[in-house]
Amino acid sequence: MRAEILAVGTELLLGQIVNTNAQYLSRGLAELGIDVYYQTVVGDNKERLIQAIEIARGRADLLVFTGGLGPTLDDLTRDALAEYLGLSVELHEPTMEKIVSMFAGRGGAFVESNRRQALLVKGATPLRNDTGLAVGNALRVGETCYLLLPGPPREMKPMFDNDGSAWLKEQLGPALTLHSVMLKFAGIGESGLEDLLIDLIREQRDPTIAPYAKEGEVAIRVSTKASDAEEASRKLEGALTEIRGRTSAYLYAEEDVPIEAMIVRKLTEQQRTLTLAESCTGGMVSELITTIPGSAVVFLGGIVTYSNGMKLKQLGVPEALLEGPDAPGAISPETAAAMAEGMRRVADSDFAVSITGNAGPAAAEDKPVGLVYIGLAERGRETRVEKLQLSGDREGIRVRAAKRALYMLWLSLSGRG
């Protein structure tokens, strides 16, 4: 089944709200084995909405609408679809009773326009709204299915997940569903990862291989359609094995989790502890780690030593490294090593990671923007330092430095660094 999502609302076109519904629905429909080929946004205008329906009907078997089911005159979705199909609308009495009861419970006067939220396109299956008032509509006319959902995400999501998905499964009958494995990578960029897998990506048929990228991390979704999980596993295994073999130095998880989650998991499994000493990242690594549940067991704490004085007083970085004509300076491999060693010594942790560098916008210590050093002190091992020359704006440099530090730690926890 091919689907098109039609988001209705002038506020979407004006950029006043972000269309998160389309993202949520695309994922949910994919899990049902329904391919979404188009997404359309149309304002609160009946003529343009009818035009959008006509176009969508010519290229999709399923039209999923969000928005336009409320009580005001600009809520036109139901009316436009009914007019397009040549059908009337009718009152859904259970929803009407719910609306009347709600007004009575609040002690307010019933507003007649709220009757619109209880209307169904004639012949439609009602979809219950557990978090709002407007009833959803689901109907099939000929070979085309129509699903009408409310616009507010807090109403749309449960309606789709419950009655909406159940109705779609009935229309699909026995069907193949989408099965995916998300592979997560760090320490490599999107283009570098693509280069390792370029032949697989170019020649893909089934399974499909789709890359995704964000600051400091890259992901690949490997997907196939199958009747059950066992069949999907058989179809996916060949591609997964090939990808694992080529990317083992960067592949940190086969689930959709950030690298900081894997750091916390590995530290917990190994019963080891971590501390952090940050300069240019300003506590960003500490924030990433502490967003993970259970991090308190393994993360002892961190210090942001932004100034030379704090590096000296809190971490014991020798003044000779920081000041003087022959000093390497705060942005140097020597200082990164001293920060990590000082942090580990102060906290008696198993690992200490340090970051020092210049995130911009101007040169510092005659060091270029983007120059970063990461130190890793580990109990029983020699301290290691990695040099980075990053590009981009200040925030991008800080994020990539933080993620690279976590990658360096992951390598060590995995016995690879």
Wavefront OBJ file of the C-alpha trace (Angstrom):
o trace
v 0.000 0.000 0.000
v 1.271 3.490 -0.924
v 0.418 6.379 1.379
v 0.432 10.147 1.270
v 0.276 12.273 4.412
v -1.729 15.503 4.110
v -1.108 17.943 6.959
v -3.831 20.580 7.050
v -3.322 23.989 8.628
v -2.236 27.451 7.564
v -0.106 27.669 10.706
v 2.121 24.941 9.235
v 2.650 26.921 6.033
v 3.513 30.043 8.017
v 6.092 28.170 10.064
v 4.281 28.909 13.319
v 4.433 25.241 14.336
v 6.618 22.326 13.278
v 4.973 19.354 11.556
v 6.116 16.609 13.927
v 2.999 14.578 13.057
v 4.370 13.657 9.631
v 7.549 12.246 11.143
v 5.585 10.182 13.667
v 3.138 8.886 11.079
v 5.872 8.004 8.577
v 7.528 5.795 11.158
v 4.260 4.207 12.227
v 3.128 3.517 8.678
v 6.512 2.034 7.781
v 6.188 -0.386 10.683
v 2.881 -1.524 9.183
v 4.581 -2.139 5.846
v 2.989 0.918 4.226
v 5.253 3.018 2.008
v 4.982 6.801 2.356
v 5.984 8.385 -0.955
v 4.677 11.925 -0.472
v 3.920 14.442 2.265
v 1.742 17.467 1.500
v 1.006 20.554 3.588
v -2.083 22.551 2.651
v -3.679 25.581 4.304
v -7.187 26.040 5.647
v -8.839 26.509 2.264
v -11.461 24.077 1.000
v -10.741 24.483 -2.712
v -7.002 23.954 -2.302
v -7.610 21.030 0.037
v -9.873 19.354 -2.530
v -7.165 19.894 -5.161
v -4.625 18.258 -2.834
v -6.966 15.286 -2.317
v -7.369 14.864 -6.072
v -3.597 14.867 -6.613
v -2.929 12.500 -3.716
v -5.642 10.068 -4.801
v -3.913 9.736 -8.166
v -0.674 8.492 -6.610
v -1.584 6.819 -3.308
v -3.865 4.067 -2.014
v -4.038 5.607 1.470
v -4.536 9.284 2.315
v -3.751 10.161 5.943
v -4.936 13.594 7.083
v -3.874 15.444 10.224
v -5.653 18.566 11.401
v -8.871 20.300 10.433
v -11.256 18.298 12.658
v -11.829 20.970 15.311
v -14.880 23.124 16.067
v -14.072 26.304 14.140
v -15.007 27.298 10.604
v -11.432 26.880 9.368
v -11.479 23.188 10.361
v -12.346 21.949 6.887
v -10.828 18.513 6.406
v -13.928 16.445 7.006
v -16.133 18.748 4.928
v -13.682 18.893 2.036
v -13.302 15.118 1.853
v -17.062 14.581 2.078
v -17.630 17.072 -0.742
v -14.906 15.471 -2.867
v -16.410 11.999 -2.393
v -19.995 13.208 -2.848
v -20.962 12.042 0.629
v -22.840 13.688 3.478
v -21.727 13.998 7.090
v -23.557 12.603 10.085
v -23.467 13.032 13.830
v -21.623 10.439 15.922
v -23.831 10.325 18.987
v -21.286 8.833 21.482
v -18.853 11.651 20.720
v -21.650 14.213 21.025
v -22.571 12.824 24.433
v -18.940 13.043 25.499
v -18.731 16.706 24.446
v -21.978 17.650 26.202
v -20.872 15.820 29.336
v -17.549 17.622 29.339
v -19.191 21.049 29.183
v -21.606 20.077 31.943
v -18.733 18.881 34.123
v -16.943 22.182 33.709
v -20.081 24.134 34.504
v -19.864 26.044 31.233
v -22.436 26.711 28.553
v -22.381 24.363 25.584
v -21.004 26.055 22.473
v -22.946 24.938 19.401
v -19.882 24.925 17.139
v -18.497 22.000 19.130
v -21.039 19.750 17.382
v -18.620 19.823 14.433
v -16.145 17.716 16.398
v -18.718 14.897 16.547
v -19.287 14.674 12.794
v -18.352 11.708 10.597
v -18.208 11.387 6.848
v -21.161 9.089 6.087
v -20.087 5.452 6.274
v -16.821 6.181 8.132
v -15.615 4.126 11.075
v -15.234 6.362 14.156
v -11.790 6.492 15.790
v -11.954 7.241 19.486
v -10.143 10.273 20.877
v -8.907 9.469 24.390
v -7.158 12.799 24.919
v -9.438 15.257 23.121
v -12.890 15.705 21.640
v -12.774 15.434 17.841
v -13.687 11.990 16.563
v -11.402 10.489 13.940
v -12.669 9.101 10.626
v -11.596 6.005 8.736
v -13.258 4.954 5.505
v -12.617 3.050 2.327
v -14.152 4.166 -0.951
v -13.345 1.862 -3.845
v -9.622 1.071 -3.716
v -8.667 4.160 -1.697
v -8.485 4.394 2.089
v -8.854 7.645 4.023
v -7.721 8.215 7.610
v -8.647 11.520 9.285
v -6.762 12.331 12.481
v -6.716 15.431 14.716
v -3.847 17.918 14.479
v -2.625 18.199 18.104
v 0.080 15.511 18.563
v -1.245 14.564 22.009
v -4.521 13.570 20.301
v -3.154 12.315 16.985
v -0.571 9.873 18.324
v -2.800 7.708 20.561
v -5.590 7.731 17.972
v -3.230 6.474 15.282
v -1.527 3.946 17.556
v -4.815 2.450 18.718
v -7.903 2.579 16.510
v -6.133 3.975 13.437
v -3.495 1.246 13.207
v -6.051 -1.461 13.986
v -8.281 -0.243 11.143
v -5.359 -0.122 8.721
v -4.364 -3.690 9.597
v -7.888 -4.811 8.740
v -7.618 -3.129 5.348
v -4.207 -4.623 4.662
v -5.118 -8.180 5.609
v -2.200 -10.638 5.581
v 0.705 -8.430 4.616
v 4.438 -8.071 4.886
v 5.600 -5.661 7.564
v 8.783 -3.641 7.721
v 11.616 -4.952 9.880
v 14.683 -2.802 10.483
v 17.977 -2.854 12.331
v 19.563 0.480 13.211
v 23.358 0.485 13.211
v 25.043 3.383 15.047
v 28.566 4.622 14.325
v 30.974 7.112 15.872
v 34.442 8.296 14.959
v 33.608 8.464 11.260
v 31.654 10.927 9.119
v 28.787 10.216 6.766
v 30.958 10.413 3.641
v 33.645 8.188 5.156
v 31.106 5.558 6.131
v 29.463 5.715 2.720
v 32.855 5.155 1.103
v 33.286 1.932 3.087
v 29.861 0.691 1.989
v 29.438 2.349 -1.394
v 29.070 -0.853 -3.398
v 26.434 -2.206 -1.000
v 24.479 1.054 -1.176
v 24.624 1.247 -4.969
v 23.627 -2.379 -5.498
v 20.981 -2.579 -2.766
v 17.671 -4.219 -3.563
v 16.382 -6.111 -0.545
v 17.405 -5.370 2.177
v 17.635 -1.618 1.731
v 20.415 0.440 3.297
v 19.670 4.033 4.301
v 22.249 6.330 5.988
v 21.357 9.077 8.463
v 23.718 11.646 9.963
v 23.789 14.210 12.746
v 26.570 16.019 14.568
v 29.193 13.532 15.735
v 27.264 10.358 14.876
v 26.116 8.440 11.826
v 23.452 5.752 11.555
v 22.437 3.205 8.947
v 19.009 1.593 8.845
v 18.970 -1.828 7.199
v 15.394 -2.828 6.349
v 13.351 -5.555 4.722
v 9.719 -6.560 4.505
v 8.832 -9.976 5.856
v 5.906 -11.899 7.280
v 7.573 -12.382 10.670
v 10.733 -11.640 12.650
v 12.340 -14.993 11.830
v 12.032 -14.448 8.080
v 13.288 -10.868 8.463
v 16.330 -12.045 10.414
v 17.259 -14.442 7.617
v 16.896 -11.747 4.964
v 18.880 -9.151 6.921
v 21.747 -11.305 8.128
v 23.870 -11.251 4.972
v 23.903 -7.457 4.708
v 24.449 -7.011 8.450
v 27.394 -9.411 8.459
v 29.038 -7.586 5.569
v 28.534 -4.169 7.169
v 29.848 -5.358 10.545
v 32.976 -6.720 8.923
v 33.781 -3.431 7.204
v 32.920 -1.039 10.026
v 33.874 -2.773 13.284
v 36.165 0.097 14.341
v 33.197 2.508 14.319
v 30.095 0.394 14.951
v 29.172 0.938 18.584
v 25.557 -0.322 18.688
v 22.925 -2.234 16.750
v 20.074 -0.281 18.259
v 19.030 3.358 18.135
v 20.932 4.665 21.161
v 23.502 7.475 21.487
v 27.112 6.594 22.180
v 26.872 7.994 25.705
v 24.323 5.259 26.493
v 26.801 2.613 25.397
v 29.522 4.258 27.508
v 27.351 4.040 30.608
v 26.393 0.451 29.765
v 29.994 -0.673 29.313
v 31.225 1.122 32.447
v 28.433 -0.542 34.414
v 29.193 -3.994 33.010
v 32.896 -3.581 33.763
v 32.258 -1.957 37.168
v 34.497 0.973 36.322
v 34.171 4.697 36.966
v 34.564 7.875 34.933
v 35.389 11.525 35.582
v 35.656 14.452 33.190
v 37.710 17.626 32.946
v 36.354 19.969 30.277
v 37.445 23.313 28.978
v 36.131 24.337 25.538
v 33.139 21.973 25.724
v 31.981 23.642 28.934
v 30.473 20.551 30.560
v 28.809 19.189 27.425
v 30.224 15.676 27.873
v 29.061 15.630 31.488
v 25.587 16.644 30.345
v 25.486 13.890 27.716
v 26.536 11.256 30.243
v 24.102 12.349 32.950
v 21.108 12.231 30.602
v 21.472 8.432 30.651
v 19.569 6.602 33.420
v 21.961 4.739 35.708
v 24.904 7.033 35.017
v 25.154 7.924 38.721
v 26.577 4.459 39.406
v 29.605 4.993 37.162
v 30.032 8.750 36.713
v 31.748 10.303 39.723
v 31.651 13.867 38.438
v 33.274 16.472 36.249
v 34.958 19.856 36.431
v 34.811 22.679 33.908
v 38.227 24.334 34.123
v 37.874 27.140 31.640
v 40.628 29.419 32.876
v 44.301 28.628 33.387
v 43.891 29.417 37.072
v 41.222 26.731 37.462
v 43.328 24.199 35.566
v 46.159 24.914 37.980
v 44.125 24.974 41.216
v 41.578 22.221 40.561
v 43.574 19.767 38.458
v 47.170 20.553 39.364
v 48.196 21.330 35.796
v 51.776 22.660 36.094
v 52.046 26.399 35.613
v 55.010 25.781 33.331
v 52.631 24.207 30.820
v 50.203 27.110 30.922
v 52.217 30.325 31.229
v 55.504 31.657 29.931
v 57.223 32.193 26.597
v 58.175 28.530 26.229
v 54.949 27.076 27.611
v 52.915 24.897 25.212
v 49.793 26.626 26.543
v 46.315 25.546 27.587
v 45.557 24.297 24.079
v 48.225 21.635 23.824
v 48.670 17.871 24.117
v 50.698 18.349 27.288
v 47.896 20.249 29.007
v 45.258 17.758 27.838
v 47.299 14.924 29.361
v 47.870 16.841 32.604
v 44.158 17.673 32.905
v 43.123 14.029 32.492
v 45.784 12.766 34.899
v 44.927 15.436 37.447
v 41.220 14.640 37.267
v 41.813 10.915 37.650
v 44.150 11.516 40.572
v 41.732 13.845 42.380
v 38.747 11.479 42.015
v 40.577 8.126 41.973
v 38.458 7.088 39.000
v 39.231 4.325 36.520
v 38.987 6.731 33.585
v 39.325 10.477 33.217
v 38.711 12.285 29.950
v 39.850 15.844 29.308
v 39.077 18.265 26.497
v 40.897 21.504 25.789
v 40.797 23.540 22.596
v 39.625 26.573 20.687
v 35.969 26.466 19.637
v 36.148 29.990 18.202
v 35.184 32.415 16.952
v 38.764 33.781 16.929
v 42.250 32.353 17.318
v 43.503 31.879 20.895
v 47.126 31.428 21.990
v 47.912 31.750 18.285
v 46.072 28.421 17.872
v 43.515 28.126 15.067
v 39.781 27.795 15.573
v 38.820 24.133 15.739
v 42.087 22.857 17.251
v 41.139 20.472 20.078
v 43.067 17.996 22.197
v 41.404 15.117 24.025
v 43.193 13.358 26.862
v 42.349 9.927 28.235
v 43.860 8.771 31.504
v 43.131 5.166 32.435
v 44.121 3.308 35.573
v 47.146 1.126 34.831
v 47.783 2.520 31.344
v 49.749 5.358 29.810
v 47.750 8.501 29.137
v 46.731 9.013 25.515
v 46.064 12.277 23.711
v 44.321 12.802 20.389
v 44.576 15.948 18.273
v 41.591 17.173 16.258
v 41.302 19.977 13.734
v 37.582 20.546 13.454
v 35.641 22.856 11.165
v 32.308 24.602 11.485
v 30.800 27.075 13.929
v 31.414 27.207 17.665
v 28.528 24.925 18.611
v 29.383 22.365 15.936
v 33.004 22.206 17.088
v 31.943 21.695 20.698
v 29.475 18.919 19.810
v 31.944 17.064 17.583
v 34.692 17.358 20.183
v 32.373 15.965 22.874
v 31.277 13.059 20.691
v 34.868 12.308 19.667
v 35.879 12.162 23.322
v 33.139 9.611 23.956
v 34.275 7.606 20.925
v 37.838 7.568 22.258
v 36.542 6.256 25.588
v 34.346 3.670 23.844
v 37.385 2.326 21.978
v 39.210 1.835 25.246
v 36.226 0.207 26.978
v 35.883 -2.118 23.975
v 39.548 -3.113 24.108
v 40.332 -1.365 20.819
v 42.115 1.760 21.964
l 1 2 3 4 5 6 7 8 9 10 11 12 13 14 15 16 17 18 19 20 21 22 23 24 25 26 27 28 29 30 31 32 33 34 35 36 37 38 39 40 41 42 43 44 45 46 47 48 49 50 51 52 53 54 55 56 57 58 59 60 61 62 63 64 65 66 67 68 69 70 71 72 73 74 75 76 77 78 79 80 81 82 83 84 85 86 87 88 89 90 91 92 93 94 95 96 97 98 99 100 101 102 103 104 105 106 107 108 109 110 111 112 113 114 115 116 117 118 119 120 121 122 123 124 125 126 127 128 129 130 131 132 133 134 135 136 137 138 139 140 141 142 143 144 145 146 147 148 149 150 151 152 153 154 155 156 157 158 159 160 161 162 163 164 165 166 167 168 169 170 171 172 173 174 175 176 177 178 179 180 181 182 183 184 185 186 187 188 189 190 191 192 193 194 195 196 197 198 199 200 201 202 203 204 205 206 207 208 209 210 211 212 213 214 215 216 217 218 219 220 221 222 223 224 225 226 227 228 229 230 231 232 233 234 235 236 237 238 239 240 241 242 243 244 245 246 247 248 249 250 251 252 253 254 255 256 257 258 259 260 261 262 263 264 265 266 267 268 269 270 271 272 273 274 275 276 277 278 279 280 281 282 283 284 285 286 287 288 289 290 291 292 293 294 295 296 297 298 299 300 301 302 303 304 305 306 307 308 309 310 311 312 313 314 315 316 317 318 319 320 321 322 323 324 325 326 327 328 329 330 331 332 333 334 335 336 337 338 339 340 341 342 343 344 345 346 347 348 349 350 351 352 353 354 355 356 357 358 359 360 361 362 363 364 365 366 367 368 369 370 371 372 373 374 375 376 377 378 379 380 381 382 383 384 385 386 387 388 389 390 391 392 393 394 395 396 397 398 399 400 401 402 403 404 405 406 407 408 409 410 411 412 413 414 415 416 417
